[in-house]
Amino acid sequence: FAPSPTPASPTSLASAQRSPPLPSVPNASPAPAPLTVEEGREEFGDHVVPSGEVGDDEEGSEATIKWCAVRDQYEDCEYLVSIISQSEDYTWKCVKRDTAQECLDSARKGEADIINLEAGLAYTAFLNFSMKAIANEVYCDHAQSYDAVAVINRKVCQENGGINLMDFKGHKSCHGSYSTAAGWNYPVNHIKGSTPTFDSGKISDIEIASSFFSEVCAPGEFEGTGMCSGCGIENGSCHSNSLYFGDSGAFRCLVEELGDIAFVRGDTALLYSKEGPQNQSWSSKSVRDFM
Protein backbone atom coordinates (compact mmCIF):
# COMPACT_ATOMS: atom_id res chain seq x y z
CA PHE A 1 0.00 0.00 0.00
CA ALA A 2 1.06 3.55 -0.62
CA PRO A 3 -0.30 6.97 0.38
CA SER A 4 -2.79 8.27 -2.16
CA PRO A 5 -2.40 11.68 -3.74
CA THR A 6 -4.78 14.46 -2.76
CA PRO A 7 -7.87 14.14 -4.98
CA ALA A 8 -7.70 16.37 -8.03
CA SER A 9 -8.24 15.28 -11.57
CA PRO A 10 -8.28 11.49 -11.81
CA THR A 11 -4.86 10.08 -12.67
CA SER A 12 -3.59 6.58 -13.11
CA LEU A 13 -1.41 4.94 -10.47
CA ALA A 14 1.68 5.33 -12.64
CA SER A 15 1.37 9.10 -12.62
CA ALA A 16 3.50 12.07 -11.74
CA GLN A 17 4.41 10.35 -8.47
CA ARG A 18 7.31 8.75 -10.33
CA SER A 19 6.19 5.36 -9.08
CA PRO A 20 8.96 2.75 -9.43
CA PRO A 21 8.22 -0.71 -10.73
CA LEU A 22 7.10 -2.77 -7.74
CA PRO A 23 7.55 -6.49 -7.29
CA SER A 24 4.39 -8.56 -7.29
CA VAL A 25 3.14 -9.00 -3.71
CA PRO A 26 -0.56 -11.09 -1.72
CA ASN A 27 -3.78 -9.22 -1.82
CA ALA A 28 -6.78 -10.40 0.13
CA SER A 29 -10.32 -9.41 -0.64
CA PRO A 30 -11.59 -6.26 1.11
CA ALA A 31 -13.41 -7.06 4.32
CA PRO A 32 -16.67 -5.55 5.53
CA ALA A 33 -16.18 -2.27 7.38
CA PRO A 34 -15.36 -2.63 11.10
CA LEU A 35 -15.50 -0.09 13.92
CA THR A 36 -13.58 3.14 13.39
CA VAL A 37 -10.39 2.82 15.41
CA GLU A 38 -9.87 6.51 16.04
CA GLU A 39 -11.36 9.70 14.78
CA GLY A 40 -10.20 10.04 11.20
CA ARG A 41 -9.29 6.33 10.95
CA GLU A 42 -10.69 2.88 10.12
CA GLU A 43 -9.64 -0.32 8.34
CA PHE A 44 -8.45 -2.40 5.09
CA GLY A 45 -5.71 -5.16 3.23
CA ASP A 46 -2.28 -6.04 1.47
CA HIS A 47 0.22 -3.60 -0.16
CA VAL A 48 -0.28 0.06 0.72
CA VAL A 49 1.44 3.27 -0.29
CA PRO A 50 1.09 6.80 1.27
CA SER A 51 0.06 9.91 -0.67
CA GLY A 52 2.56 12.23 -2.22
CA GLU A 53 5.89 11.57 -3.86
CA VAL A 54 8.46 9.08 -2.75
CA GLY A 55 11.06 10.82 -0.57
CA ASP A 56 14.36 11.78 -2.19
CA ASP A 57 17.62 11.18 -0.40
CA GLU A 58 19.24 14.36 0.83
CA GLU A 59 22.61 13.35 -0.62
CA GLY A 60 21.50 13.20 -4.25
CA SER A 61 18.66 13.02 -6.68
CA GLU A 62 18.26 9.24 -6.40
CA ALA A 63 15.02 8.33 -4.60
CA THR A 64 14.95 5.72 -1.84
CA ILE A 65 11.78 3.62 -1.60
CA LYS A 66 11.31 2.79 2.10
CA TRP A 67 9.40 -0.42 2.72
CA CYS A 68 8.02 -0.63 6.28
CA ALA A 69 8.17 -4.16 7.70
CA VAL A 70 6.44 -5.29 10.91
CA ARG A 71 8.52 -7.44 13.27
CA ASP A 72 9.63 -10.68 11.57
CA GLN A 73 8.60 -9.36 8.15
CA TYR A 74 11.85 -7.40 8.20
CA GLU A 75 13.99 -10.42 7.22
CA ASP A 76 11.65 -11.16 4.30
CA CYS A 77 11.89 -7.52 3.25
CA GLU A 78 15.69 -7.58 3.38
CA TYR A 79 15.76 -10.70 1.24
CA LEU A 80 13.32 -9.22 -1.27
CA VAL A 81 15.32 -6.00 -1.52
CA SER A 82 18.50 -8.01 -2.08
CA ILE A 83 17.05 -9.63 -5.22
CA ILE A 84 15.23 -6.61 -6.67
CA SER A 85 17.02 -5.06 -9.60
CA GLN A 86 18.06 -1.59 -8.46
CA SER A 87 17.63 1.14 -11.07
CA GLU A 88 19.51 4.38 -11.61
CA ASP A 89 16.52 6.31 -10.33
CA TYR A 90 15.43 4.23 -7.34
CA THR A 91 16.92 2.22 -4.49
CA TRP A 92 15.04 0.10 -1.95
CA LYS A 93 15.38 0.15 1.83
CA CYS A 94 13.64 -1.76 4.64
CA VAL A 95 12.37 0.08 7.71
CA LYS A 96 11.47 -2.04 10.76
CA ARG A 97 8.58 -1.23 13.13
CA ASP A 98 6.92 -3.21 15.93
CA THR A 99 3.31 -2.82 14.81
CA ALA A 100 1.27 -2.10 11.70
CA GLN A 101 0.09 1.09 13.35
CA GLU A 102 3.70 2.29 13.71
CA CYS A 103 4.21 1.59 10.00
CA LEU A 104 1.13 3.59 9.09
CA ASP A 105 2.26 6.44 11.34
CA SER A 106 5.71 6.29 9.72
CA ALA A 107 4.13 6.53 6.28
CA ARG A 108 2.13 9.54 7.39
CA LYS A 109 5.34 11.21 8.63
CA GLY A 110 7.20 10.41 5.43
CA GLU A 111 9.47 7.86 7.11
CA ALA A 112 8.10 4.99 4.99
CA ASP A 113 6.63 4.73 1.51
CA ILE A 114 5.01 1.30 1.21
CA ILE A 115 3.57 -1.30 3.60
CA ASN A 116 2.30 -4.88 3.31
CA LEU A 117 -0.94 -5.37 5.27
CA GLU A 118 -3.55 -8.04 5.94
CA ALA A 119 -6.93 -7.35 4.30
CA GLY A 120 -8.72 -6.06 7.40
CA LEU A 121 -5.87 -3.76 8.44
CA ALA A 122 -5.51 -2.52 4.88
CA TYR A 123 -9.13 -1.39 5.02
CA THR A 124 -8.12 0.88 7.91
CA ALA A 125 -5.24 2.23 5.86
CA PHE A 126 -7.55 3.06 2.96
CA LEU A 127 -10.20 4.82 5.01
CA ASN A 128 -8.10 6.54 7.65
CA PHE A 129 -4.60 7.01 6.25
CA SER A 130 -5.41 7.99 2.64
CA MET A 131 -3.63 4.94 1.26
CA LYS A 132 -4.26 2.86 -1.83
CA ALA A 133 -3.32 -0.65 -2.97
CA ILE A 134 -0.65 -0.78 -5.65
CA ALA A 135 0.38 -4.45 -5.83
CA ASN A 136 -0.51 -7.94 -4.70
CA GLU A 137 1.42 -11.18 -4.36
CA VAL A 138 0.82 -13.88 -6.96
CA TYR A 139 2.21 -17.41 -6.61
CA CYS A 140 2.01 -20.06 -9.30
CA ASP A 141 1.30 -22.83 -6.79
CA HIS A 142 -0.78 -20.92 -4.23
CA ALA A 143 -4.38 -19.73 -4.28
CA GLN A 144 -4.83 -15.97 -4.55
CA SER A 145 -7.50 -16.02 -1.84
CA TYR A 146 -8.18 -17.82 1.43
CA ASP A 147 -11.21 -19.07 3.35
CA ALA A 148 -12.41 -17.40 6.54
CA VAL A 149 -13.66 -20.19 8.82
CA ALA A 150 -15.03 -20.83 12.29
CA VAL A 151 -13.31 -23.77 14.05
CA ILE A 152 -15.00 -25.70 16.86
CA ASN A 153 -14.39 -29.02 18.59
CA ARG A 154 -15.54 -31.99 16.54
CA LYS A 155 -17.58 -33.44 19.39
CA VAL A 156 -19.82 -30.35 19.32
CA CYS A 157 -20.67 -31.09 15.66
CA GLN A 158 -21.30 -34.74 16.49
CA GLU A 159 -23.78 -33.72 19.17
CA ASN A 160 -25.55 -31.27 16.85
CA GLY A 161 -25.10 -31.87 13.12
CA GLY A 162 -27.01 -28.73 12.17
CA ILE A 163 -25.07 -26.31 14.37
CA ASN A 164 -24.22 -22.86 13.00
CA LEU A 165 -22.56 -19.65 14.17
CA MET A 166 -25.75 -18.23 15.69
CA ASP A 167 -25.92 -21.20 18.07
CA PHE A 168 -22.83 -19.81 19.81
CA LYS A 169 -24.60 -16.84 21.34
CA GLY A 170 -23.53 -16.65 24.99
CA HIS A 171 -20.40 -18.74 24.35
CA LYS A 172 -16.72 -17.71 24.49
CA SER A 173 -14.94 -16.72 21.29
CA CYS A 174 -11.35 -16.57 20.00
CA HIS A 175 -10.48 -14.26 17.10
CA GLY A 176 -7.44 -14.10 14.83
CA SER A 177 -6.84 -10.47 15.84
CA TYR A 178 -9.24 -7.57 16.14
CA SER A 179 -10.10 -5.90 12.82
CA THR A 180 -8.62 -8.62 10.57
CA ALA A 181 -10.83 -9.96 7.78
CA ALA A 182 -11.10 -13.65 8.76
CA GLY A 183 -10.68 -13.17 12.49
CA TRP A 184 -13.08 -10.31 13.06
CA ASN A 185 -14.77 -8.45 10.20
CA TYR A 186 -16.49 -11.38 8.51
CA PRO A 187 -17.86 -13.14 11.64
CA VAL A 188 -18.98 -9.90 13.31
CA ASN A 189 -20.69 -8.70 10.15
CA HIS A 190 -22.35 -12.10 9.75
CA ILE A 191 -23.72 -11.82 13.28
CA LYS A 192 -24.86 -8.27 12.61
CA GLY A 193 -26.67 -9.26 9.41
CA SER A 194 -28.30 -12.27 11.09
CA THR A 195 -29.57 -10.35 14.11
CA PRO A 196 -32.35 -7.80 13.40
CA THR A 197 -31.64 -5.83 16.60
CA PHE A 198 -28.03 -5.30 15.43
CA ASP A 199 -28.83 -4.35 11.85
CA SER A 200 -29.50 -0.69 12.54
CA GLY A 201 -26.10 0.64 11.51
CA LYS A 202 -25.79 2.52 14.80
CA ILE A 203 -24.20 -0.25 16.86
CA SER A 204 -20.42 -0.75 16.83
CA ASP A 205 -18.60 -4.00 16.20
CA ILE A 206 -17.35 -4.01 19.81
CA GLU A 207 -20.94 -3.76 21.08
CA ILE A 208 -22.07 -6.55 18.74
CA ALA A 209 -19.33 -8.94 19.87
CA SER A 210 -19.68 -8.16 23.58
CA SER A 211 -23.46 -8.61 23.54
CA PHE A 212 -23.35 -11.82 21.46
CA PHE A 213 -20.45 -13.65 23.13
CA SER A 214 -20.00 -14.05 26.88
CA GLU A 215 -16.22 -13.55 26.63
CA VAL A 216 -14.05 -12.44 23.72
CA CYS A 217 -10.33 -12.91 23.05
CA ALA A 218 -9.33 -10.62 20.18
CA PRO A 219 -6.02 -8.80 20.73
CA GLY A 220 -5.56 -5.82 18.41
CA GLU A 221 -2.68 -4.67 16.23
CA PHE A 222 -3.60 -1.01 16.76
CA GLU A 223 -3.26 0.82 20.08
CA GLY A 224 -6.51 1.17 21.99
CA THR A 225 -8.21 -1.63 20.05
CA GLY A 226 -9.04 -5.23 20.81
CA MET A 227 -11.20 -7.13 23.28
CA CYS A 228 -9.50 -9.45 25.73
CA SER A 229 -12.03 -10.40 28.42
CA GLY A 230 -11.63 -14.02 27.29
CA CYS A 231 -7.84 -14.23 27.04
CA GLY A 232 -7.28 -15.75 30.49
CA ILE A 233 -4.05 -14.74 32.20
CA GLU A 234 -3.21 -12.73 29.09
CA ASN A 235 -5.84 -10.11 29.94
CA GLY A 236 -3.03 -7.67 30.73
CA SER A 237 -1.83 -7.75 27.12
CA CYS A 238 -4.38 -7.03 24.43
CA HIS A 239 -1.93 -6.28 21.62
CA SER A 240 0.41 -8.06 19.20
CA ASN A 241 2.60 -9.41 22.03
CA SER A 242 -0.28 -11.47 23.43
CA LEU A 243 0.02 -15.26 23.33
CA TYR A 244 -3.36 -15.28 21.60
CA PHE A 245 -2.65 -12.77 18.85
CA GLY A 246 -3.11 -13.77 15.21
CA ASP A 247 -4.57 -16.91 13.65
CA SER A 248 -2.22 -19.22 15.56
CA GLY A 249 -3.07 -17.39 18.79
CA ALA A 250 -6.80 -17.74 18.20
CA PHE A 251 -6.38 -21.46 17.53
CA ARG A 252 -4.28 -21.75 20.70
CA CYS A 253 -7.11 -20.01 22.57
CA LEU A 254 -9.44 -22.78 21.35
CA VAL A 255 -6.96 -25.61 22.04
CA GLU A 256 -6.43 -24.36 25.61
CA GLU A 257 -10.23 -24.17 26.02
CA LEU A 258 -10.35 -20.46 26.72
CA GLY A 259 -12.94 -20.24 23.96
CA ASP A 260 -15.60 -22.43 22.34
CA ILE A 261 -15.13 -21.19 18.78
CA ALA A 262 -12.17 -19.69 16.87
CA PHE A 263 -12.37 -17.45 13.80
CA VAL A 264 -9.28 -17.93 11.64
CA ARG A 265 -7.99 -18.57 8.12
CA GLY A 266 -9.03 -21.87 6.61
CA ASP A 267 -5.67 -23.67 6.95
CA THR A 268 -4.95 -22.69 10.57
CA ALA A 269 -6.06 -25.96 12.22
CA LEU A 270 -4.07 -27.99 9.68
CA LEU A 271 -0.93 -25.95 10.26
CA TYR A 272 -0.95 -25.71 14.07
CA SER A 273 -2.50 -29.00 15.19
CA LYS A 274 -0.32 -31.67 16.84
CA GLU A 275 0.65 -33.23 13.51
CA GLY A 276 0.74 -29.97 11.59
CA PRO A 277 3.89 -28.62 9.89
CA GLN A 278 3.93 -25.55 12.15
CA ASN A 279 2.92 -27.25 15.41
CA GLN A 280 3.93 -25.51 18.64
CA SER A 281 4.59 -26.54 22.24
CA TRP A 282 0.90 -25.89 22.97
CA SER A 283 -0.32 -27.97 19.98
CA SER A 284 -1.71 -30.75 22.15
CA LYS A 285 -4.70 -31.67 19.98
CA SER A 286 -4.95 -33.51 16.67
CA VAL A 287 -6.51 -31.94 13.64
CA ARG A 288 -9.04 -34.80 13.89
CA ASP A 289 -10.35 -33.17 17.06
CA PHE A 290 -11.64 -30.34 14.89
CA MET A 291 -12.45 -31.92 11.49
Secondary structure, DSSP 4 states (H G I P E B T S, - for coil): -EEPPPSSS---SSSTT-PPPPPP---PPPPPP---SSTT---B-SEE--SSPPPBPTTSS-EEEEEEEETTHHHHHHHHHHHS---SSEEEEEEEESSHHHHHHHHHHTS-SEEE--HHHHHHHHHHS-EE-------TTS-SS--EEEE--HHHHHH-TT--GGGGTTSEEEESSBT-IIIIIHHHHHHHHH-TTTTTS-S-HHHHHHHHSSEEEEEBSSTT-EE-TTSGGGGG--STTSTT-HHHHHHHHHHTTS-SEEEEETTHHHHHSTTSTT--TT--S-GGGT-
